[in-house]
Amino acid sequence: MTLLDIMVVVGAPYRLHGEFNRDITGAEITVHYTPPSPGVAGTWTGAIEDAAAGDFYCDVTAEANSPAGDWIVWAEAKVGGVVIAKTFGARVIVTTENTVVYEP
């Protein structure tokens, strides 16, 4: 159960991809996020890409992609209000256009 780590430019729209590795037919997908401090946590609505495989995505708008910094995101699938699957947390690095990120 994963949501892919990515790096994006601040203010640009992007798509998160993930997988639950189980059938999510009929599920509602919610992507939770924690923005850089001092941000307020929230949610976005995801969409099913391949229900049988458990693949999903979430389109993040340019307006929602601010501020720059490290965001933590994770997703859950619910059927009838019951959580049937969750992903581990993933890191979204939102940078200014000319920022070089290096991690050893």
Backbone bond lengths (Angstrom), bond angles and torsions (degrees), N, CA, C in turn:
res aa  C-N    CA-C-N  psi(-1)  N-CA   C-N-CA  omega(-1)  CA-C   N-CA-C  phi
1 M - - - 1.441 - - 1.524 108.40 -
2 T 1.310 115.23 104.80 1.460 119.07 -173.16 1.517 112.05 -134.56
3 L 1.296 113.48 155.49 1.454 123.58 168.50 1.520 103.16 -128.45
4 L 1.312 118.36 131.35 1.452 121.03 -170.78 1.522 113.14 -76.03
5 D 1.348 116.30 135.36 1.460 122.00 171.90 1.528 108.46 -69.20
6 I 1.339 116.81 140.24 1.461 120.15 178.80 1.527 110.56 -146.75
7 M 1.345 115.06 167.11 1.448 121.95 172.91 1.522 107.38 -126.68
8 V 1.343 117.01 131.82 1.461 122.17 -177.71 1.530 109.76 -136.04
9 V 1.316 115.49 161.65 1.464 121.61 178.00 1.532 108.39 -87.09
10 V 1.331 116.33 136.12 1.467 121.47 -179.82 1.526 110.25 -56.43
11 G 1.325 116.10 137.10 1.454 121.40 178.46 1.512 115.68 81.91
12 A 1.336 118.05 3.86 1.466 121.24 178.60 1.538 108.96 -105.57
13 P 1.335 118.11 141.44 1.459 119.39 175.28 1.530 109.58 -70.40
14 Y 1.322 116.38 153.10 1.460 120.17 177.28 1.517 110.35 -154.01
15 R 1.323 116.22 168.38 1.464 122.27 -179.66 1.531 109.63 -120.33
16 L 1.321 115.49 126.36 1.463 121.84 172.14 1.519 107.91 -88.23
17 H 1.331 117.00 138.82 1.463 121.89 176.13 1.523 108.76 -119.48
18 G 1.330 116.01 144.90 1.452 119.22 177.83 1.514 111.46 -156.95
19 E 1.327 114.10 174.08 1.463 119.90 178.75 1.527 109.72 -148.38
20 F 1.321 114.85 142.60 1.460 121.32 177.28 1.527 112.08 -100.29
21 N 1.332 117.59 -12.15 1.471 122.90 -179.10 1.528 112.52 59.77
22 R 1.325 116.05 33.23 1.464 121.73 174.13 1.521 107.92 -159.45
23 D 1.303 115.97 162.06 1.460 121.28 -178.70 1.535 109.29 -66.25
24 I 1.332 116.06 127.56 1.464 121.16 179.67 1.536 111.04 -121.00
25 T 1.317 116.14 28.66 1.457 120.82 179.61 1.527 110.09 -56.20
26 G 1.317 116.23 128.48 1.450 121.88 178.15 1.519 114.91 79.63
27 A 1.328 117.96 4.98 1.468 121.05 -176.99 1.526 111.63 -83.40
28 E 1.315 114.81 153.55 1.461 122.22 168.89 1.523 106.02 -98.58
29 I 1.338 116.59 132.04 1.462 121.23 -177.73 1.528 108.66 -105.10
30 T 1.320 115.53 125.74 1.460 121.73 176.70 1.514 108.32 -120.99
31 V 1.328 116.21 128.11 1.454 121.86 176.57 1.535 107.19 -105.88
32 H 1.316 115.65 119.64 1.463 122.29 178.78 1.521 108.59 -92.81
33 Y 1.322 116.95 145.25 1.461 119.72 177.55 1.519 110.98 -138.02
34 T 1.320 114.16 149.90 1.455 122.73 170.78 1.524 105.82 -124.07
35 P 1.336 117.61 111.09 1.463 120.38 -178.91 1.529 111.18 -77.08
36 P 1.329 116.93 173.02 1.463 119.41 176.41 1.530 109.92 -58.75
37 S 1.299 115.76 151.61 1.457 121.53 179.55 1.525 109.89 -66.09
38 P 1.287 121.67 138.68 1.464 128.38 5.22 1.524 111.41 -98.86
39 G 1.282 119.16 65.93 1.458 122.49 -178.05 1.517 112.45 -86.24
40 V 1.308 115.15 170.68 1.455 122.06 179.02 1.525 108.34 -111.31
41 A 1.319 116.78 126.24 1.464 121.73 179.56 1.523 110.30 -62.28
42 G 1.331 115.74 153.63 1.460 119.93 -179.89 1.513 111.04 -161.91
43 T 1.324 115.80 -165.42 1.459 121.38 -179.80 1.522 110.60 -138.74
44 W 1.337 114.22 156.01 1.455 123.15 170.37 1.521 106.77 -126.39
45 T 1.318 116.70 158.29 1.458 121.34 177.27 1.520 109.57 -93.03
46 G 1.322 116.58 129.41 1.454 122.11 177.08 1.520 110.79 -96.66
47 A 1.326 115.30 174.48 1.465 121.66 178.70 1.519 109.48 -133.75
48 I 1.303 115.83 148.27 1.464 121.51 178.91 1.524 109.41 -80.97
49 E 1.334 115.46 130.59 1.466 121.11 177.20 1.525 110.47 -97.61
50 D 1.327 117.30 -46.41 1.467 123.65 177.72 1.521 106.80 -142.45
51 A 1.331 116.55 98.02 1.470 121.28 -173.42 1.526 112.77 -59.85
52 A 1.331 117.68 -43.98 1.465 120.53 -177.01 1.523 111.69 -63.03
53 A 1.330 117.00 -36.28 1.466 121.27 -179.42 1.529 111.66 -86.07
54 G 1.332 117.24 -15.26 1.455 120.88 -178.79 1.510 113.93 83.95
55 D 1.327 117.36 18.30 1.472 121.65 -178.75 1.527 110.85 -83.98
56 F 1.332 116.23 140.71 1.453 121.24 179.47 1.520 109.81 -146.17
57 Y 1.328 115.32 170.87 1.461 120.86 175.73 1.520 108.92 -148.46
58 C 1.310 115.33 167.22 1.459 122.02 176.37 1.522 107.52 -145.27
59 D 1.320 116.53 121.60 1.458 121.25 177.03 1.527 108.98 -88.08
60 V 1.331 115.94 121.57 1.459 122.26 179.40 1.528 107.22 -101.20
61 T 1.314 116.12 126.84 1.461 120.77 -177.20 1.528 111.24 -75.50
62 A 1.313 115.37 161.45 1.470 120.84 176.76 1.526 110.52 -59.82
63 E 1.325 116.60 -38.92 1.467 121.03 -178.97 1.528 111.52 -65.19
64 A 1.323 117.49 -33.43 1.466 121.45 -178.92 1.525 112.29 -81.43
65 N 1.333 116.97 -13.68 1.462 121.66 -175.45 1.533 111.34 -91.87
66 S 1.307 116.10 65.23 1.453 122.07 177.33 1.522 106.61 -161.00
67 P 1.270 121.27 139.77 1.452 131.09 13.85 1.520 112.05 -93.21
68 A 1.343 114.92 173.44 1.459 120.80 174.19 1.525 108.95 -68.32
69 G 1.320 115.76 151.73 1.463 121.90 178.90 1.515 110.40 137.13
70 D 1.322 115.91 -169.80 1.466 121.99 -179.69 1.525 110.46 -91.28
71 W 1.322 115.81 121.85 1.452 123.04 175.52 1.535 107.54 -105.72
72 I 1.308 117.13 146.02 1.461 121.71 172.32 1.523 107.01 -112.67
73 V 1.337 116.40 131.65 1.461 121.47 -179.71 1.519 110.01 -130.66
74 W 1.298 116.81 148.21 1.457 122.58 172.95 1.515 107.76 -152.11
75 A 1.328 117.11 160.13 1.457 120.58 -174.45 1.524 111.25 -129.68
76 E 1.328 114.15 157.18 1.459 119.99 174.23 1.517 108.89 -140.17
77 A 1.316 114.97 151.58 1.461 122.46 176.86 1.530 107.44 -114.55
78 K 1.342 115.94 130.68 1.464 121.35 179.24 1.518 109.92 -123.35
79 V 1.327 114.89 139.95 1.456 121.84 172.23 1.521 106.32 -124.68
80 G 1.328 116.72 121.91 1.457 120.79 -178.54 1.526 112.83 59.38
81 G 1.341 116.84 32.82 1.457 121.10 179.01 1.515 114.73 81.29
82 V 1.331 117.43 -0.07 1.469 121.90 -179.69 1.525 109.42 -104.83
83 V 1.335 116.75 128.54 1.462 121.06 178.28 1.528 108.84 -70.30
84 I 1.347 115.84 122.03 1.466 120.34 178.99 1.526 112.35 -105.91
85 A 1.343 117.40 -15.16 1.464 120.71 179.45 1.520 109.87 -164.08
86 K 1.337 115.40 149.67 1.464 122.54 174.98 1.519 108.63 -137.33
87 T 1.331 115.92 155.31 1.459 120.34 173.75 1.519 108.78 -100.28
88 F 1.314 114.77 166.82 1.452 120.86 168.17 1.525 107.04 -75.51
89 G 1.311 117.70 162.95 1.448 121.33 177.13 1.522 111.34 -69.16
90 A 1.320 116.08 147.31 1.463 122.32 176.69 1.528 107.80 -126.04
91 R 1.306 115.27 161.25 1.457 121.93 -178.38 1.523 109.46 -108.76
92 V 1.325 115.73 129.23 1.457 121.79 172.15 1.519 105.51 -114.67
93 I 1.323 116.05 115.78 1.461 121.13 178.01 1.519 106.91 -94.44
94 V 1.329 116.16 114.88 1.456 121.66 178.97 1.528 106.42 -102.59
95 T 1.331 115.78 118.05 1.468 120.95 -173.54 1.519 111.37 -120.45
96 T 1.327 115.24 162.53 1.456 119.03 168.96 1.520 106.65 -74.72
97 E 1.295 118.15 161.75 1.466 122.35 -170.62 1.529 114.01 -56.46
98 N 1.318 119.61 -35.98 1.453 120.75 -175.01 1.528 114.16 -102.62
99 T 1.319 117.18 16.42 1.463 120.83 -178.41 1.527 110.71 -81.20
100 V 1.319 116.32 131.94 1.453 121.89 174.04 1.521 106.79 -102.88
101 V 1.334 115.93 128.33 1.465 120.27 -179.85 1.514 108.26 -110.46
102 Y 1.311 116.21 128.24 1.467 121.02 178.09 1.501 109.06 -127.44
103 E 1.305 116.30 129.56 1.454 122.47 173.95 1.522 107.23 -130.09
104 P 1.329 117.12 121.50 1.476 119.77 179.58 1.502 112.22 -68.36
